[in-house]
């Protein structure tokens, strides 16, 4: 277990150093996606990014700091995709079903495109208290973003956003067979989210 308050990142200032640091973070994300948190080692990050261990340690406090930096790097990528997908509903007077469909479709696409990283991050939260703590913050942040796009009464918007998020987490980590037999494809999965969301909005 790592201390959620300990690891610090010291971003490089020079362009060449920033490029090397970005390579290291990209390498760390690739290792995390392929093998989970146990696969992320200083040795392998340095090998894949062609960065020396002293250069890496100049940026972070040990492996815990490296993992924290990799998490933030990966989440920046996820948030950029979220910004492009979870856009305001058009038209502004869209129906409840249109709003729920828009959010469910956008979030399903987000989790589909980043499934390897998100699966690894969610699984790693059991082992790393910092990732768990940041994961809670990110989960609440994205649910708040979903609520803004849904633009429904607060209780209904909260319940629908939480339901969609929870369903996507289960589907990403464990697979569709945990919630449907046979496992649903994306279209069937989204249709189920819409039915559940609309039913809650109309209560």
C-alpha positions in Angstrom: 0.0 0.0 0.0 1.3 3.5 -0.8 0.6 6.6 1.2 -1.9 8.8 -0.8 -0.2 12.0 0.4 3.4 11.1 -0.2 4.4 10.9 -3.9 5.4 14.2 -5.5 6.1 14.9 -9.2 8.6 17.5 -10.3 7.8 18.4 -13.9 10.8 19.1 -16.1 11.3 22.6 -17.5 13.4 22.0 -20.6 11.8 20.9 -23.8 14.1 17.9 -24.2 13.5 16.8 -20.7 9.7 17.2 -21.1 9.8 15.0 -24.2 11.8 12.3 -22.3 9.4 12.5 -19.4 6.4 12.2 -21.7 8.0 9.0 -23.2 8.4 7.6 -19.7 4.7 8.3 -18.8 3.5 6.8 -22.1 5.6 3.7 -21.4 4.2 3.5 -17.9 0.7 3.7 -19.2 1.4 0.9 -21.7 2.8 -1.3 -18.9 -0.2 -0.5 -16.7 -2.7 -1.4 -19.4 -0.9 -4.6 -20.3 -0.2 -6.0 -16.9 -1.8 -3.9 -14.2 0.1 -2.0 -11.4 2.4 -4.9 -10.7 3.8 -4.6 -14.2 4.9 -1.0 -13.7 8.6 -1.0 -12.6 11.2 1.7 -12.8 13.4 -0.7 -14.7 10.9 -1.4 -17.4 9.7 2.2 -17.7 13.3 3.3 -18.2 14.0 0.5 -20.7 10.9 1.3 -22.8 11.4 5.1 -22.7 15.2 5.1 -23.0 15.4 7.3 -19.8 18.0 6.7 -17.2 17.0 5.9 -13.7 18.7 9.0 -12.2 16.7 11.1 -14.7 13.5 9.5 -13.7 14.2 9.8 -10.0 14.8 13.5 -10.6 11.1 13.7 -11.6 9.5 11.5 -8.9 10.0 10.1 -5.5 10.5 6.4 -6.2 8.0 3.9 -7.7 5.1 5.3 -5.8 5.7 8.7 -7.3 6.1 7.2 -10.7 2.7 5.3 -10.5 1.0 8.5 -9.3 2.5 10.4 -12.3 1.4 7.7 -14.7 -2.1 7.7 -13.3 -2.4 11.5 -13.8 -1.0 11.2 -17.3 -3.5 8.5 -18.2 -6.4 10.5 -16.7 -5.5 13.6 -18.7 -5.9 11.5 -21.8 -9.3 10.2 -20.6 -10.5 13.7 -19.6 -9.6 15.0 -23.1 -11.6 12.3 -24.7 -14.5 12.9 -22.2 -14.5 16.6 -23.2 -14.8 15.7 -26.9 -17.7 13.1 -26.3 -19.7 14.5 -23.3 -20.8 17.7 -25.0 -24.0 19.7 -24.3 -27.2 18.2 -25.6 -28.5 19.6 -28.9 -31.2 20.8 -29.2 -31.4 22.5 -25.8 -35.1 21.5 -25.4 -34.2 17.8 -26.0 -36.5 15.2 -24.4 -35.5 13.2 -21.3 -34.8 10.2 -23.5 -32.6 12.2 -25.9 -30.6 13.5 -22.9 -30.1 10.1 -21.3 -29.3 8.6 -24.7 -26.6 11.3 -25.3 -24.9 10.7 -22.0 -25.2 6.9 -22.1 -23.8 6.8 -25.6 -20.9 9.2 -24.9 -19.9 7.4 -21.7 -20.1 4.0 -23.3 -17.8 5.1 -26.1 -15.4 6.7 -23.6 -15.2 3.5 -21.6 -14.9 1.4 -24.8 -12.0 3.4 -26.2 -10.1 3.6 -22.9 -11.1 0.2 -21.6 -7.6 -1.1 -21.1 -6.4 1.9 -19.1 -9.6 2.2 -17.1 -9.7 -1.6 -16.3 -6.1 -1.4 -15.1 -6.7 1.8 -13.0 -9.9 0.4 -11.4 -8.2 -2.8 -10.5 -5.1 -1.0 -9.2 -7.2 1.0 -6.8 -7.4 -2.1 -4.5 -3.6 -2.1 -4.1 -2.7 1.6 -4.2 -4.4 4.0 -1.8 -3.4 7.1 -3.8 -5.0 5.7 -7.0 -8.1 4.8 -4.9 -8.3 8.3 -3.5 -7.8 9.9 -6.9 -10.2 7.4 -8.5 -13.0 8.5 -6.1 -12.3 12.1 -7.0 -12.5 11.3 -10.7 -15.6 9.2 -10.4 -17.4 12.0 -8.6 -16.2 14.6 -11.1 -17.3 12.7 -14.1 -20.7 12.0 -12.6 -21.1 15.7 -11.9 -20.3 16.4 -15.5 -22.9 13.8 -16.6 -25.5 15.5 -14.4 -24.8 18.9 -16.0 -25.4 17.4 -19.5 -28.5 15.5 -18.3 -29.9 18.8 -16.9 -32.6 17.0 -14.9 -33.8 17.5 -11.3 -30.8 16.9 -9.0 -32.0 13.6 -7.4 -32.9 12.0 -10.8 -29.7 13.4 -12.5 -27.6 12.0 -9.6 -29.2 8.6 -9.7 -29.0 8.3 -13.5 -25.3 9.4 -13.6 -24.4 7.0 -10.8 -26.2 4.1 -12.4 -24.6 4.7 -15.8 -21.1 5.0 -14.2 -21.6 1.9 -12.1 -22.8 -0.2 -15.0 -19.9 0.9 -17.1 -17.4 0.1 -14.4 -18.8 -3.4 -13.9 -18.9 -4.0 -17.7 -15.3 -2.7 -18.2 -13.8 -4.7 -15.3 -15.7 -7.9 -15.4 -17.2 -8.1 -18.9 -20.7 -8.0 -20.2 -21.5 -11.6 -19.1 -21.9 -10.2 -15.5 -25.0 -8.3 -16.4 -26.5 -10.1 -19.5 -26.6 -13.6 -20.9 -25.5 -13.7 -23.6 -23.2 -10.6 -23.1 -24.7 -7.5 -24.8 -23.0 -5.6 -27.5 -22.6 -1.8 -27.2 -25.9 -1.0 -28.8 -27.9 -3.4 -26.6 -26.0 -2.2 -23.5 -26.7 1.4 -24.3 -30.4 0.7 -24.9 -30.6 -0.9 -21.5 -28.9 2.1 -19.9 -31.4 4.4 -21.6 -34.4 2.3 -20.5 -33.2 2.4 -16.8 -32.3 6.1 -17.0 -35.6 7.1 -18.5 -37.6 5.0 -16.0 -35.8 6.7 -13.1 -36.3 10.2 -14.6 -40.1 9.6 -14.8 -40.5 8.4 -11.3 
